[in-house]
Amino acid sequence: MEELQSALQDWGLAVSNVPEKGRCLVTIKDLYPGEVIISQEPYICVPNNSATESRCDGCFASGNLKKCSACQVVWYCGSTCQKSEWKLHRLECDALSKLDKDRRKSVTPSIRLMVKLYLWRKLQSEKTISATATDNYNLVEELVAHMKDIDEEQLVLYAKMANLVNLILQWPDINIKEIAENFSKLACNAHTICDSELRPLGTGLYPVVSIINHRLAVVRAVQHIPRGAEGQQDDIRESAILEGYRCKYDRCNGFLLRDSDDKGFVCQQCGLLRSKEEVKKIAAEIRATSDKASKSLSSGNLQEAISMHKMIEKLQQKLFHPFSISLMQTRDKLLKMLMELKDWRDALSYCKLTIPVYQRVYPEFHPLLGLQYYTSGKLEWLLGKTEDAIKSLTKAVHILRITHGTNTLFVKELIMKLEEARAEASYKLSSKDDE
């Protein structure tokens, strides 16, 4: 722990034990928006491969892949990535190659992540791969498994998964119970690896980053964090607005809280009661329509799925507050489906509806808010609304240069798009002046 504390000190961080929260990272200096708090390569990671989509094990790319000829499980984009992963994959490949074809189909990304965890530990213990203060198995051992909080069904699943890992590795001294506990640790502490637009690519374990309640984990400050800070208190009013119900009186914008007699929900602005029966009825309609929408989407009927989601939106408008997260999520789904159909105009209208909720849910500098402005800007530009596009792209740059860093390829391309939009607007203006 002393070595870790020393390494973290260079980042302006320290490991601390906070009452009722346990172990956490605290700052030992003030941190400001855009400042990198910590940067860490994953201890282990795997791409989210499936029957329909595969990614390179080295760089997570999805194009021009070739399957490992020996194990027939792992994919690579070329010799560079294959060589970079060879020390670890040599052991994994040998283990996977011994499985029959049916067993290999059971090797999910989660199973592979666990297999790689034990193989990486072996390589570090044999000093084939070096360990550091921020990259060693001791940090994994110190992660909390929360086994007492897991129900029996989940425990049985972890036991089955542990047995499969044991079957793959075939180590005589392996501890099945420890593997099951490690699966619980991964469930609590593994992070989704995303691209610049936050689309999931894979899963990685970052033991140091996990102390805080693509391949590199870069944690940036999105607001000022005072020295010694760790968390924030919940705001009851804000939670009721974002997650609760709306007043049944259309002209009232109040939020509802459960009444003392448990008969329903009382508007905190006008005092009007909304009965539990009414709320349950609309909620049941939303669930039923959502089930139908999911079936339409899974069958590939986008037009029908859009129609269903618009019905869900109308029902949610009756039940939820205008700033409801549930309503925002429905509109986000509509936005993505409409973009898939290249219905730019309708997509833009839904994008605009989501932004006020994003502004309320997230801090000023948050990647999801920045990406929503970016989407809005792209749609506006496609529709010839250049001035609007400039405003949206400017807001996107303002946020994403902080959350992603100014030197990333994604932000450089975004700034280039903004400059192109400004050049187009300038050209349009000069053309009008010449007329």
The 8 nearest C-alpha neighbors of each residue, nearest first, counted from 0:
[[1, 3, 2, 4, 132, 5, 14, 138],
 [2, 0, 4, 3, 5, 6, 132, 7],
 [1, 3, 5, 0, 4, 132, 6, 133],
 [4, 2, 6, 0, 132, 5, 1, 7],
 [5, 3, 1, 7, 6, 2, 13, 8],
 [4, 6, 2, 8, 3, 7, 1, 9],
 [7, 5, 3, 8, 4, 9, 2, 132],
 [8, 6, 4, 12, 10, 9, 5, 13],
 [7, 9, 11, 5, 12, 10, 6, 4],
 [8, 10, 7, 11, 6, 5, 12, 4],
 [11, 9, 7, 8, 12, 37, 36, 6],
 [10, 12, 8, 27, 9, 28, 26, 7],
 [13, 11, 26, 7, 8, 10, 27, 25],
 [12, 14, 25, 24, 4, 7, 8, 15],
 [15, 13, 24, 23, 25, 4, 22, 12],
 [14, 16, 23, 22, 24, 13, 17, 25],
 [15, 17, 22, 21, 23, 18, 14, 20],
 [16, 18, 21, 20, 15, 22, 19, 23],
 [19, 17, 20, 21, 16, 22, 15, 23],
 [18, 20, 21, 17, 16, 22, 23, 230],
 [21, 19, 17, 18, 22, 16, 23, 212],
 [20, 22, 16, 17, 19, 18, 23, 15],
 [23, 21, 16, 15, 17, 20, 14, 210],
 [22, 24, 210, 15, 211, 14, 16, 21],
 [23, 25, 14, 211, 13, 210, 15, 12],
 [26, 24, 13, 227, 229, 12, 228, 14],
 [25, 27, 12, 227, 226, 28, 11, 228],
 [28, 26, 11, 226, 12, 227, 25, 13],
 [27, 29, 226, 26, 11, 30, 225, 227],
 [30, 28, 226, 225, 224, 31, 26, 27],
 [31, 29, 224, 223, 28, 34, 220, 225],
 [30, 32, 223, 34, 220, 222, 33, 224],
 [33, 31, 221, 220, 222, 34, 223, 401],
 [32, 34, 401, 220, 219, 402, 221, 31],
 [33, 35, 219, 32, 220, 31, 36, 30],
 [36, 34, 219, 37, 218, 33, 220, 217],
 [37, 35, 219, 218, 34, 10, 220, 38],
 [36, 38, 218, 35, 217, 10, 39, 219],
 [39, 37, 217, 216, 218, 215, 40, 36],
 [38, 40, 216, 215, 41, 217, 37, 205],
 [39, 41, 215, 216, 214, 42, 38, 205],
 [42, 40, 205, 43, 204, 203, 44, 39],
 [41, 43, 204, 205, 134, 40, 44, 206],
 [42, 44, 41, 204, 203, 116, 115, 112],
 [43, 45, 203, 202, 41, 112, 204, 42],
 [46, 44, 202, 201, 112, 108, 56, 203],
 [45, 47, 201, 48, 200, 54, 59, 56],
 [48, 46, 201, 200, 108, 49, 45, 202],
 [49, 47, 53, 46, 52, 54, 108, 50],
 [50, 48, 52, 51, 53, 47, 107, 108],
 [49, 51, 52, 48, 53, 104, 107, 47],
 [52, 50, 49, 53, 48, 54, 47, 61],
 [53, 51, 49, 48, 50, 54, 61, 47],
 [54, 52, 48, 49, 61, 55, 51, 74],
 [55, 53, 61, 59, 60, 46, 48, 56],
 [54, 56, 75, 59, 74, 60, 57, 76],
 [57, 55, 59, 75, 74, 58, 46, 54],
 [56, 58, 80, 55, 59, 84, 75, 81],
 [57, 59, 60, 55, 56, 80, 214, 213],
 [60, 58, 55, 54, 56, 57, 46, 61],
 [61, 59, 55, 54, 58, 62, 76, 57],
 [62, 60, 54, 53, 55, 59, 64, 63],
 [61, 63, 64, 60, 76, 54, 55, 53],
 [64, 62, 76, 65, 61, 77, 75, 60],
 [65, 63, 76, 75, 62, 74, 66, 55],
 [64, 66, 75, 74, 76, 67, 63, 77],
 [65, 67, 74, 73, 71, 68, 75, 64],
 [66, 68, 71, 73, 69, 74, 70, 65],
 [69, 67, 71, 66, 70, 65, 72, 73],
 [68, 70, 67, 71, 96, 92, 93, 72],
 [69, 71, 96, 92, 72, 95, 67, 68],
 [72, 70, 67, 68, 69, 66, 73, 96],
 [73, 71, 70, 67, 74, 66, 103, 95],
 [72, 74, 67, 66, 71, 56, 75, 70],
 [75, 73, 66, 55, 65, 67, 56, 64],
 [76, 74, 55, 64, 65, 77, 56, 81],
 [77, 75, 64, 55, 63, 65, 80, 60],
 [78, 76, 75, 79, 80, 81, 64, 65],
 [77, 79, 81, 80, 82, 76, 75, 83],
 [80, 78, 82, 81, 77, 83, 76, 57],
 [81, 79, 57, 83, 82, 78, 77, 84],
 [80, 82, 78, 84, 79, 83, 85, 75],
 [83, 81, 85, 79, 84, 80, 78, 86],
 [82, 84, 80, 81, 85, 79, 57, 86],
 [85, 83, 81, 82, 87, 86, 88, 80],
 [84, 86, 88, 82, 87, 89, 83, 81],
 [87, 85, 89, 88, 84, 90, 83, 82],
 [88, 86, 85, 89, 90, 84, 91, 119],
 [87, 89, 91, 85, 90, 92, 86, 84],
 [88, 90, 92, 85, 87, 86, 91, 93],
 [91, 89, 93, 88, 92, 87, 94, 118],
 [90, 92, 88, 94, 93, 89, 95, 87],
 [93, 91, 95, 89, 70, 94, 88, 90],
 [92, 94, 90, 96, 91, 95, 89, 97],
 [93, 95, 91, 92, 96, 167, 97, 168],
 [96, 94, 92, 97, 98, 70, 93, 91],
 [95, 97, 70, 93, 98, 94, 92, 69],
 [96, 98, 95, 94, 99, 93, 167, 70],
 [99, 97, 96, 95, 102, 103, 100, 167],
 [98, 100, 102, 101, 103, 97, 96, 95],
 [101, 99, 103, 102, 98, 104, 71, 105],
 [100, 102, 104, 103, 99, 105, 98, 106],
 [103, 101, 105, 104, 99, 100, 98, 106],
 [102, 104, 100, 105, 106, 101, 98, 99],
 [103, 105, 102, 101, 106, 100, 107, 72],
 [106, 104, 102, 103, 107, 101, 110, 163],
 [107, 105, 103, 104, 110, 111, 108, 102],
 [106, 108, 110, 109, 105, 111, 104, 48],
 [109, 107, 111, 110, 112, 47, 45, 48],
 [110, 108, 112, 107, 111, 113, 106, 45],
 [111, 109, 107, 113, 112, 108, 106, 114],
 [112, 110, 114, 108, 113, 109, 115, 107],
 [111, 113, 109, 115, 110, 114, 108, 45],
 [114, 112, 116, 110, 115, 111, 109, 117],
 [113, 115, 111, 116, 117, 112, 164, 110],
 [114, 116, 118, 112, 113, 117, 119, 111],
 [115, 117, 113, 119, 114, 118, 112, 43],
 [118, 116, 120, 119, 115, 114, 121, 113],
 [117, 119, 115, 121, 120, 116, 122, 114],
 [118, 120, 122, 116, 121, 117, 115, 123],
 [121, 119, 117, 123, 118, 122, 124, 136],
 [120, 122, 118, 124, 119, 123, 125, 117],
 [123, 121, 119, 127, 125, 120, 128, 124],
 [122, 124, 126, 128, 120, 125, 121, 129],
 [123, 125, 121, 126, 122, 120, 127, 128],
 [124, 126, 122, 123, 127, 121, 128, 120],
 [127, 125, 123, 128, 124, 129, 122, 130],
 [128, 126, 122, 125, 123, 129, 124, 86],
 [129, 127, 123, 126, 122, 130, 125, 119],
 [128, 130, 126, 123, 127, 131, 122, 124],
 [129, 131, 135, 134, 123, 128, 132, 126],
 [132, 130, 134, 133, 135, 129, 2, 3],
 [131, 133, 3, 2, 134, 135, 6, 130],
 [132, 134, 131, 3, 135, 207, 6, 138],
 [135, 133, 131, 130, 132, 42, 136, 138],
 [134, 136, 130, 137, 138, 131, 133, 132],
 [135, 137, 139, 138, 120, 140, 134, 123],
 [138, 136, 140, 139, 135, 141, 134, 142],
 [137, 139, 141, 136, 140, 206, 135, 142],
 [140, 138, 136, 142, 137, 141, 206, 135],
 [141, 139, 137, 138, 142, 136, 143, 181],
 [140, 142, 138, 139, 137, 143, 206, 136],
 [143, 141, 139, 140, 184, 144, 138, 206],
 [142, 144, 145, 184, 141, 187, 140, 188],
 [143, 145, 184, 183, 146, 180, 142, 181],
 [146, 144, 147, 148, 143, 149, 183, 184],
 [145, 147, 144, 148, 149, 183, 180, 154],
 [148, 146, 145, 149, 150, 144, 154, 151],
 [147, 149, 146, 145, 150, 144, 151, 154],
 [150, 148, 146, 147, 153, 154, 151, 145],
 [151, 149, 153, 152, 154, 148, 147, 146],
 [150, 152, 154, 153, 155, 149, 156, 148],
 [151, 153, 155, 154, 150, 156, 149, 157],
 [154, 152, 156, 155, 151, 150, 157, 149],
 [153, 155, 151, 157, 156, 152, 158, 150],
 [154, 156, 158, 152, 153, 157, 151, 159],
 [157, 155, 153, 159, 158, 154, 160, 152],
 [158, 156, 160, 179, 154, 159, 155, 161],
 [157, 159, 161, 155, 156, 160, 179, 154],
 [160, 158, 162, 156, 161, 157, 155, 163],
 [159, 161, 157, 163, 162, 158, 156, 164],
 [162, 160, 158, 164, 179, 163, 159, 178],
 [161, 163, 165, 159, 160, 164, 166, 158],
 [162, 164, 166, 160, 165, 161, 167, 159],
 [165, 163, 161, 167, 166, 162, 168, 114],
 [164, 166, 162, 168, 163, 167, 169, 161],
 [167, 165, 163, 169, 164, 168, 162, 170],
 [168, 166, 164, 165, 94, 169, 163, 95],
 [167, 169, 165, 170, 166, 94, 164, 114],
 [170, 168, 166, 165, 167, 171, 173, 94],
 [169, 171, 173, 168, 172, 165, 166, 167],
 [170, 172, 173, 169, 174, 165, 168, 166],
 [171, 173, 170, 174, 169, 175, 165, 168],
 [174, 172, 170, 171, 175, 165, 169, 178],
 [173, 175, 177, 176, 178, 172, 165, 179],
 [176, 174, 178, 177, 161, 173, 179, 162],
 [177, 175, 179, 178, 174, 180, 158, 161],
 [176, 178, 180, 174, 179, 175, 181, 173],
 [177, 179, 181, 175, 180, 161, 176, 182],
 [180, 178, 157, 182, 176, 181, 161, 177],
 [181, 179, 177, 183, 182, 178, 144, 176],
 [180, 182, 184, 178, 183, 179, 177, 185],
 [183, 181, 185, 179, 184, 180, 186, 178],
 [182, 184, 186, 180, 144, 181, 185, 187],
 [185, 183, 144, 181, 187, 182, 186, 188],
 [184, 186, 189, 188, 182, 187, 183, 181],
 [185, 187, 183, 184, 188, 189, 182, 144],
 [188, 186, 184, 185, 189, 183, 144, 143],
 [187, 189, 185, 209, 184, 186, 190, 204],
 [190, 188, 204, 185, 203, 186, 187, 202],
 [191, 189, 203, 202, 204, 192, 188, 205],
 [190, 192, 202, 201, 193, 199, 203, 189],
 [191, 193, 201, 213, 202, 200, 199, 190],
 [194, 192, 199, 197, 198, 213, 200, 191],
 [193, 195, 197, 196, 198, 213, 199, 200],
 [194, 196, 197, 409, 193, 198, 403, 213],
 [195, 197, 194, 198, 370, 193, 366, 367],
 [198, 196, 193, 194, 195, 199, 367, 366],
 [197, 199, 193, 194, 196, 200, 195, 192],
 [200, 198, 193, 192, 201, 197, 191, 194],
 [201, 199, 193, 192, 47, 46, 198, 59],
 [200, 202, 46, 47, 192, 45, 191, 199],
 [201, 203, 191, 192, 44, 45, 190, 46],
 [204, 202, 44, 190, 41, 189, 43, 205],
 [203, 205, 189, 41, 42, 43, 206, 190],
 [204, 206, 41, 208, 207, 42, 209, 203],
 [207, 205, 209, 208, 138, 139, 204, 210],
 [208, 206, 209, 210, 205, 133, 138, 211],
 [207, 209, 205, 210, 206, 211, 39, 37],
 [210, 208, 206, 211, 207, 188, 205, 212],
 [209, 211, 23, 208, 207, 24, 212, 22],
 [210, 212, 209, 24, 208, 23, 207, 25],
 [211, 210, 23, 209, 24, 230, 229, 208],
 [214, 192, 193, 194, 215, 200, 59, 216],
 [213, 215, 40, 192, 41, 216, 203, 58],
 [214, 216, 40, 213, 39, 217, 41, 38],
 [217, 215, 39, 38, 40, 218, 214, 41],
 [218, 216, 38, 37, 215, 219, 39, 35],
 [217, 219, 37, 36, 35, 38, 216, 220],
 [220, 218, 35, 36, 34, 33, 402, 221],
 [219, 221, 32, 222, 33, 34, 31, 36],
 [222, 220, 32, 364, 365, 219, 33, 402],
 [223, 221, 32, 220, 31, 224, 364, 362],
 [222, 224, 31, 30, 32, 225, 220, 221],
 [225, 223, 30, 29, 222, 228, 31, 226],
 [226, 224, 29, 228, 227, 223, 30, 28],
 [225, 227, 28, 29, 27, 26, 228, 224],
 [228, 226, 26, 25, 27, 225, 229, 28],
 [227, 229, 226, 225, 25, 26, 224, 230],
 [230, 228, 25, 227, 24, 231, 26, 23],
 [229, 231, 228, 232, 212, 25, 224, 211],
 [232, 230, 233, 229, 228, 234, 224, 212],
 [233, 231, 234, 230, 235, 229, 238, 237],
 [234, 232, 235, 231, 238, 237, 236, 230],
 [233, 235, 237, 236, 238, 232, 239, 231],
 [236, 234, 238, 237, 239, 233, 240, 232],
 [237, 235, 239, 238, 234, 240, 254, 241],
 [236, 238, 240, 234, 239, 235, 241, 233],
 [237, 239, 235, 241, 240, 236, 242, 234],
 [240, 238, 243, 236, 237, 242, 241, 235],
 [241, 239, 237, 238, 243, 254, 242, 320],
 [242, 240, 323, 238, 324, 322, 239, 243],
 [241, 243, 239, 238, 323, 240, 324, 244],
 [244, 242, 239, 240, 241, 319, 320, 255],
 [243, 245, 319, 320, 318, 255, 254, 246],
 [246, 244, 320, 319, 254, 318, 247, 255],
 [245, 247, 248, 266, 253, 251, 254, 255],
 [246, 248, 249, 245, 273, 317, 271, 318],
 [249, 247, 246, 251, 250, 271, 252, 245],
 [250, 248, 251, 247, 246, 252, 245, 317],
 [251, 249, 248, 252, 246, 247, 253, 269],
 [252, 250, 249, 248, 253, 246, 269, 268],
 [251, 253, 250, 246, 254, 245, 320, 249],
 [254, 252, 268, 251, 266, 246, 267, 255],
 [253, 255, 266, 240, 245, 267, 239, 246],
 [254, 256, 266, 265, 264, 267, 244, 245],
 [255, 257, 264, 265, 258, 266, 254, 239],
 [256, 258, 264, 263, 265, 261, 259, 255],
 [257, 259, 261, 264, 260, 265, 263, 256],
 [258, 260, 261, 257, 262, 263, 264, 265],
 [261, 259, 262, 258, 263, 257, 264, 265],
 [262, 260, 258, 259, 263, 257, 264, 275],
 [263, 261, 260, 274, 275, 258, 264, 259],
 [262, 264, 274, 275, 273, 261, 257, 258],
 [263, 265, 257, 273, 256, 258, 255, 272],
 [264, 266, 272, 255, 256, 271, 258, 270],
 [267, 265, 255, 270, 271, 268, 254, 246],
 [266, 268, 270, 254, 255, 253, 269, 265],
 [267, 269, 253, 266, 270, 254, 251, 252],
 [270, 268, 271, 266, 267, 253, 251, 246],
 [269, 271, 266, 267, 265, 268, 272, 255],
 [272, 270, 266, 269, 265, 273, 246, 247],
 [273, 271, 265, 264, 274, 266, 270, 263],
 [272, 274, 264, 263, 265, 247, 271, 275],
 [275, 273, 263, 276, 277, 262, 272, 264],
 [274, 276, 263, 278, 277, 279, 262, 273],
 [277, 275, 279, 274, 278, 280, 263, 273],
 [278, 276, 280, 274, 279, 275, 281, 273],
 [277, 279, 275, 276, 281, 280, 282, 274],
 [280, 278, 282, 276, 277, 281, 283, 275],
 [279, 281, 277, 283, 282, 278, 276, 284],
 [282, 280, 284, 283, 278, 279, 285, 277],
 [281, 283, 279, 285, 284, 280, 278, 286],
 [284, 282, 286, 280, 281, 285, 279, 287],
 [285, 283, 281, 287, 282, 286, 288, 280],
 [284, 286, 282, 288, 283, 287, 311, 289],
 [287, 285, 289, 283, 284, 288, 290, 282],
 [286, 288, 284, 290, 289, 285, 283, 291],
 [287, 289, 291, 285, 290, 286, 284, 292],
 [288, 290, 292, 286, 291, 287, 285, 293],
 [291, 289, 293, 287, 288, 292, 286, 294],
 [290, 292, 288, 294, 289, 293, 295, 287],
 [291, 293, 289, 304, 295, 307, 290, 294],
 [294, 292, 296, 290, 295, 291, 297, 289],
 [293, 295, 297, 291, 296, 292, 298, 290],
 [296, 294, 292, 304, 298, 300, 293, 297],
 [295, 297, 293, 299, 298, 294, 304, 300],
 [296, 298, 294, 299, 295, 293, 300, 292],
 [299, 297, 295, 296, 300, 294, 301, 293],
 [298, 300, 296, 297, 301, 295, 304, 294],
 [299, 301, 295, 303, 298, 302, 296, 304],
 [302, 300, 304, 303, 299, 296, 305, 336],
 [303, 301, 305, 304, 300, 306, 295, 340],
 [302, 304, 306, 305, 301, 300, 295, 307],
 [305, 303, 301, 292, 307, 295, 306, 296],
 [306, 304, 308, 302, 303, 307, 301, 309],
 [305, 307, 303, 309, 304, 308, 302, 310],
 [308, 306, 304, 310, 292, 309, 305, 303],
 [307, 309, 311, 305, 310, 306, 312, 304],
 [308, 310, 312, 306, 311, 307, 305, 313],
 [311, 309, 307, 313, 308, 312, 314, 306],
 [312, 310, 308, 314, 309, 313, 285, 315],
 [311, 313, 309, 315, 310, 314, 308, 316],
 [314, 312, 316, 310, 315, 311, 309, 317],
 [315, 313, 311, 317, 316, 312, 310, 285],
 [316, 314, 318, 312, 317, 313, 319, 326],
 [315, 317, 313, 314, 318, 319, 312, 321],
 [318, 316, 314, 315, 319, 313, 245, 247],
 [319, 317, 315, 316, 244, 245, 314, 281],
 [320, 318, 244, 245, 315, 316, 323, 317],
 [319, 321, 245, 323, 244, 322, 240, 243],
 [322, 320, 323, 319, 316, 245, 326, 252],
 [323, 321, 320, 356, 241, 240, 324, 327],
 [324, 322, 241, 320, 326, 325, 321, 242],
 [323, 325, 327, 326, 241, 328, 242, 322],
 [326, 324, 328, 327, 323, 329, 242, 315],
 [325, 327, 329, 323, 328, 324, 315, 330],
 [326, 328, 324, 330, 325, 329, 353, 331],
 [329, 327, 331, 325, 330, 326, 324, 332],
 [330, 328, 332, 326, 331, 327, 333, 325],
 [331, 329, 333, 327, 332, 328, 349, 334],
 [330, 332, 328, 334, 329, 333, 327, 335],
 [333, 331, 329, 335, 334, 330, 336, 328],
 [332, 334, 330, 336, 331, 335, 337, 305],
 [333, 335, 346, 331, 337, 332, 336, 349],
 [336, 334, 338, 332, 333, 337, 339, 331],
 [337, 335, 339, 333, 338, 334, 332, 340],
 [336, 338, 340, 342, 334, 346, 339, 335],
 [339, 337, 341, 335, 340, 336, 342, 346],
 [338, 340, 336, 337, 341, 335, 342, 334],
 [339, 341, 337, 338, 342, 336, 301, 343],
 [342, 340, 338, 339, 343, 337, 346, 336],
 [341, 343, 337, 340, 344, 338, 345, 346],
 [344, 342, 346, 341, 345, 347, 378, 338],
 [345, 343, 347, 346, 342, 348, 382, 378],
 [344, 346, 348, 347, 343, 342, 349, 337],
 [347, 345, 334, 343, 337, 349, 344, 348],
 [348, 346, 350, 344, 349, 345, 343, 378],
 [347, 349, 345, 351, 346, 350, 352, 344],
 [350, 348, 352, 346, 351, 347, 334, 330],
 [349, 351, 347, 353, 352, 348, 346, 334],
 [352, 350, 348, 349, 354, 353, 347, 375],
 [353, 351, 349, 350, 354, 348, 355, 330],
 [352, 354, 350, 351, 356, 327, 355, 357],
 [353, 355, 357, 356, 351, 352, 358, 350],
 [356, 354, 358, 357, 353, 359, 352, 322],
 [355, 357, 359, 358, 354, 322, 353, 360],
 [358, 356, 354, 360, 359, 355, 368, 361],
 [359, 357, 355, 356, 361, 360, 354, 368],
 [358, 360, 356, 357, 361, 355, 362, 322],
 [361, 359, 357, 358, 356, 362, 241, 324],
 [360, 362, 358, 359, 357, 365, 363, 368],
 [363, 361, 364, 365, 360, 358, 221, 222],
 [364, 362, 365, 361, 358, 221, 398, 222],
 [363, 365, 221, 398, 362, 222, 366, 402],
 [364, 366, 368, 367, 362, 363, 361, 221],
 [367, 365, 369, 368, 402, 370, 399, 364],
 [368, 366, 370, 369, 365, 371, 357, 197],
 [367, 369, 371, 370, 366, 365, 357, 372],
 [368, 370, 395, 366, 372, 398, 367, 371],
 [371, 369, 373, 367, 372, 368, 366, 374],
 [370, 372, 374, 368, 373, 369, 367, 375],
 [373, 371, 375, 395, 391, 369, 370, 374],
 [372, 374, 370, 376, 395, 371, 375, 392],
 [375, 373, 371, 377, 376, 372, 370, 378],
 [374, 376, 372, 378, 373, 377, 379, 350],
 [375, 377, 388, 391, 373, 379, 392, 374],
 [378, 376, 380, 374, 379, 375, 373, 381],
 [379, 377, 381, 375, 380, 376, 347, 343],
 [380, 378, 384, 388, 382, 376, 381, 377],
 [379, 381, 383, 377, 385, 388, 382, 378],
 [382, 380, 378, 379, 383, 377, 384, 343],
 [381, 383, 379, 380, 384, 378, 343, 344],
 [382, 384, 380, 381, 385, 379, 388, 378],
 [385, 383, 379, 380, 387, 382, 386, 388],
 [384, 386, 388, 380, 387, 383, 424, 389],
 [387, 385, 389, 388, 384, 390, 424, 420],
 [388, 386, 390, 389, 385, 384, 391, 379],
 [387, 389, 376, 385, 379, 391, 380, 386],
 [388, 390, 386, 392, 387, 391, 393, 420],
 [391, 389, 387, 393, 388, 392, 394, 386],
 [392, 390, 376, 388, 394, 372, 393, 389],
 [391, 393, 395, 376, 389, 394, 373, 390],
 [394, 392, 396, 390, 395, 391, 389, 397],
 [395, 393, 397, 391, 392, 396, 390, 398],
 [394, 396, 369, 392, 372, 373, 393, 398],
 [395, 397, 393, 399, 398, 394, 400, 392],
 [396, 398, 394, 395, 400, 399, 393, 401],
 [399, 397, 364, 369, 395, 396, 401, 400],
 [400, 398, 402, 401, 396, 403, 369, 395],
 [399, 401, 404, 405, 403, 398, 396, 402],
 [402, 400, 33, 399, 404, 398, 403, 32],
 [401, 403, 399, 400, 366, 33, 404, 219],
 [404, 402, 399, 400, 401, 407, 405, 410],
 [405, 403, 400, 401, 406, 407, 402, 33],
 [404, 406, 400, 407, 410, 403, 411, 401],
 [405, 407, 404, 408, 411, 410, 403, 400],
 [408, 406, 409, 410, 405, 404, 411, 403],
 [407, 409, 411, 410, 412, 406, 405, 413],
 [408, 410, 412, 407, 411, 413, 195, 403],
 [409, 411, 413, 412, 407, 408, 405, 414],
 [410, 412, 408, 414, 413, 409, 415, 407],
 [413, 411, 415, 409, 410, 414, 408, 416],
 [412, 414, 410, 416, 415, 411, 409, 417],
 [415, 413, 417, 411, 416, 412, 410, 418],
 [414, 416, 412, 418, 413, 417, 419, 411],
 [417, 415, 419, 413, 414, 418, 420, 412],
 [416, 418, 414, 420, 415, 419, 392, 421],
 [417, 419, 421, 415, 420, 416, 422, 414],
 [420, 418, 422, 416, 417, 421, 423, 415],
 [421, 419, 423, 417, 418, 422, 389, 424],
 [420, 422, 418, 424, 423, 419, 425, 417],
 [421, 423, 419, 425, 420, 424, 418, 426],
 [424, 422, 420, 426, 421, 425, 419, 427],
 [423, 425, 421, 427, 426, 422, 385, 420],
 [426, 424, 422, 428, 423, 427, 421, 429],
 [425, 427, 423, 429, 428, 424, 430, 422],
 [428, 426, 430, 424, 425, 429, 423, 431],
 [427, 429, 425, 431, 426, 430, 424, 432],
 [428, 430, 432, 426, 431, 427, 425, 433],
 [431, 429, 427, 433, 428, 432, 426, 434],
 [432, 430, 428, 434, 433, 429, 427, 426],
 [431, 433, 429, 430, 434, 428, 427, 426],
 [434, 432, 430, 431, 429, 428, 427, 426],
 [433, 431, 432, 430, 429, 428, 427, 426]]
